[in-house]
Every structure is written in structure tokens, then in C-alpha cells.
Amino acid sequence: MRKIILLLALLSVIVFITSCQKAEEVTVEKYFQAIAHKDTDTMSTLAYVPKRVEYKAFEVLSIDEPVTKPLELPVLRKKLAEFEREKAALVAAVVEKTEEYEDLDFELEETRRSSKKAELRKKIKELKAEVEEETLKVKNSQLNIGKTKKEIDREEALIALSTGFKENLGMFTGETLTNKVTVKVTLQNDEAKDYVFLLRKDTLKLEDKERPGRLIIVKFMTVDEYEKALIEKDAAVEEETEEVSEAEPATEGKSEEEKTEGE
């Protein structure tokens, strides 16, 4: 009887300790256990891009406060539709200007008057420049479409990994919880290295029903790799902001040249 009581007490302690663990810590521990047992199937169900590290021990150092934001998939789908509409309009403009260019070129061949030829050549030169400019816009628009499609594919894969839902994801709204866990890992050579786990959990919503997913590992990398990725991300955002600013025409006030001409 005493042995049974002790066993029940031990089980109670284990259950209590497990229940006190945060979900993020449980996910990380499961992943390291899968690595230790070379269980690639479990690693694949836990991580978007499974990564192995040969280790002796690990210790969770910190778990950041989770951040929740609206599901990005509907935003990306809307963005893709806008890019596709933009491209269709640009292509139509290129076709129209190309036809106009060809008509003027034909008229130039038929014209004998030198003054008319000069006028046509000027118009042809201007149209050619416009066609090249619009064609470049079409190419840029196609690049945006390709980039957005890749983002949608990645988002759908992450949602599927978290929730198990793969079909008709466009029907859902929802939210995404993200979090960062820092772990100290002792490698086989006794070197201690800090790693970052970027975790994610999706919740799908359809009408009044919610379909919560589970925590998955989006990325698993060293602290140095994580900091480098942050710098590259900030640089990309800054570059994109600069491009938008340069594209905006000046609308306030007159230039010095215009002021001088008006005086």
C-alpha cells in the first residue's frame, strides 16, 4: 500500500510540473527529444524547416511575451489580386502604345515630306521611350506577383502545419501568435551556444467558430544568425521605404527655377 501511495504521489508531482510548463517550453523540449532519438517524423511535424544540432544538454533561458496579430493570409491574397489588376492595366497600356508606335512607323515610311518625317520621328522616339518605361513597370509588377505568391505558399504551409487545415484556407480569417524562445545548448564538443526558436500558433475563424492550432517552430537558429536576419530585414524595409519616397512626386511649392520664371 505504501508503494502505491508513493507512486501516486510521484505521478502527481510529474503532472504538476508538466502543467506548470509553458507551451513554448514543452514544444522546444519535444523537438530536442526528437533530435536525440533521430525522430525525423516528429521533427517535421514540429518545425517548418527541421534542423538538427548534435547536443549534450539544453536549457531554456528565456521566453518572450507572445505577440498576436491578424492572420496575414487574407492580406496577402488581397495584395496579390491588386498586383494582378495592376499588371493587366499595364499590359493593356503597353499593347496600346505599341500599336500606336507601329502605326506611326508605317506612316513614316509612307511620308515624303521632310517636315512631317521629322515630326513623326519625334513622336516615335517619345512613344518608344514610353513603351520601354511601361514594359519595365510590367516586369516589376510580375516580380511583385511572384514574390507575393511565394509568401502565400509559405503562409499556407505554416497554417497547415499549425492547424492541420490545408483546403479552402481563403474562407478563413483568424489570428497568429508568435513568440521567441532563447535556449542555451551544450554541444557534443562541450561548447555552449545560444539558439533562438521562433514559434507560431494559428487560430482560424469561420463565422462564430474558432479552430485553434498548435505551436510550431518557424525557425531554429543561433543568436548570431537571428541578429543578422533582423539587420537584413530592417535594411530591406528601409530600402523599400526609400523607393516609395522617391516615387512620390513633389506637390508642395514651386522649384527655384519656376519661381524665377514667374518673377
N, C-alpha and C positions, 0 to 999 in steps of 0.2 A: 504493500500500500504506500509506504514512504517513497519507494522508487517512482511510482506512478505520479504521486504528488509533485516530486522534484521535476519529473519530465514535463508535466503540465505547466509548472512554473517557468521552466526553461523555454517552452514554446510560447508562453505568454510574453516573456521578455523579448524573444525574437520578433514576434508580431508587433510589439510596442515599438521596438527600434525601427523596424521596417516602415511602420505607419508614420514615424517622425521624419523619415527621409523625404526630401523634396523630390518631386517627379524628375527634375533635371538631373539630380544626383543618381537616381535609380537608372535613368537612361544611359548615363555615362558608365556606370558600373556594369550594366548588361553588355555594353559594347566592349569593354575591356575583358570581360569574361569570355565573350565570343572570340576575341583575338587570341586569348590564352588557349582556347580549345580548338583554334583554327576553324571555327564555325562560320564559313563564308556566307551561308544562307542567312543566318541571324544578322551578320554584319550588313548584308544587303537590305534586310527589312528595317534596319535601324538607321542606315546612312544613305544619303543621296549618292555620294561618291565614296564607297568604302575604302578605308586606308588602314594599313597595318603598321604597327610600330612594336618592335621587339622590346619588351619591358620586364622588369623585375617587380616593380611596385608602382602604385599611383596614389595620389592624394588630391581630393578636390579642395582647391584653395579658396575659391570664391564663386558665388552665383549672383549675377546681376539681377536687378529688378526687371521683370518681364515688360516688354513693350507690346501693346496691342494696337493694331491698325486695321482699317477695312481691307477686305480681300482685294488683291491687286488685279486679279484676272479680268473682272469686268472692265476695269480702266484700260487695260492693255488691249482688249478686244475693241473697245470704242476707239482707241488710238489707231489701231490697225485699219479700221473702217475709214477713219478720216484721211489717213495716208493714201489709201486706195482710191478714195474720191479725188484727192488732190492729184494723184498720178494720172487718173483718167482725164481730168481737165487739162493737165499739162500736155499730155499726148495729143489731145484734140487741138490744142493751140499750135503744137509743132506741125501737125498734119496740115492745118490751115495755112500757116506761114510758108511751109514747104511748097504747097500748091501755088500760092501767090508768087513765090520765088521762081518756080518753073514757068509760070505764065509770063512773068517779066523777062525771063531769059529767052523765051521763044519770041517775045515781042522785039527784043534787042536784035535778034538775028534777022528779023523781017524789016527792021527800020533802016532807012538810008540816010536820014538827016543826022548830021553830026551833033547838033544841039540836043536832039531827042535822045541820041545814043548816050550822051554824057549824063542826061537826066536819069535815064534808065539804069545806067551803071551805078550811079549814086544810090538809087533805091535798092538795087540788087545787093550792093555792099551792105547797106543798113539791114536789109532782111536776112542776109546770110549771118550777120552778127547776132540778130535776134533769134534765129533758128538754133545757132550754136549755144546761146545762153539758155534757151528753153530746153534744149536737149540735155544740157548739164543738169538742169533742175529735175528732169525726168529720172536721170541716173541717181541723183541724190535721194529722190523720193523712193526709188526702188531699193536703195540701201537701207532707208528707214523702214520700209516694209519688211525686208529680210531680217533686220535686227529685231523688230518687234515680234515677228513670227517665232524667232528663236527664244525670245523672252516668254512668249505664250507657251511654247513647248516645255520650257523649264518649269514654269509656274504650274502647268497641268501635271507634270511629273511629280512635283513636290506635293501638290494637293492629293494626288492619288496615293503617294507613299504614306501620307499622314492619315487620310480618311478612308482609303480603300475604294473611293469612288473614281471611276475613270470616264464614264459615259455622261454626256449631256451636262457637262460642267458649266456651260454657258447659262443654264437655267438658274444657277445659284448666286446669291450674294453671300456675305459672311465676313469673317474676320480672321486675321493671322496674328498669333502670338509669337514673338521672337525673344530669344534670351542668349546670353553669353555665359559660359562656364569656363573658368580657368583651372587647369589641372597640372599638378607637379608630377612628372613621370620620371621614374628612375629606370634608365635603360640597362641593357644587358652588360654594358661596359662600365656600369656604376655612375655614368654621367647623369646628372639631374637636369631636366629640361622642362620648361613650362609650355603647355599646349593650350590652345583655345578651341572650345567646342561652340559652334554657333547652332543653336537649336531652334526648332519651329514647330508650331502646332496650329492646324487649320480647323476652323469650325464653319461648316456650310449651313446656309439658311435658305429655306424654301417655304414661303408663306409664313406660317407660325411655327414651323418645325425646325429644330436645330439638329445637326449631325456632327457632333464633336469628334475630332480626330485624336491622334496621339502624338506625343513628342517624337520628332525625328532629328537626326543630325544632318544639317545642311552642309557644314564644312568642319573639318578637323585639321588644324594646322598649328605650327609653332607660333609663339608670340611674335617673333620677328616677321614671319610670313603675314600674320594678321595686321601688324602695323604697316608693313609695306603695301598691303591691299588697301588699307584706309587712305594712305597717301595717294595712291593711284586713283582711287575713287574721287577724292577731293579735287585732284588735278583735272580729271575728266569733267566734273561738274563745273569747275571754273572755266575750262575751255569752252564748254557748251554755252555758258552764260556770256562769255566774251563774243562768241559767234552771233548770238541773238542780239546783243547790244550793237554790234557793227552793222547788222542787217536793218536796224531801225533807222528810218530817215529822220534828219533833224527837222523839227517842225516849229521850234520856238525861235523867234527873232530872225534877223537878216544877217547875212555874212557881211564882212567889212567891205567887200567888193560891191555888193548890192547897195550898201549904204552910200558909198562914194558915188555910184552911178545915179542914185536918186537925188543927190545934193546939187 
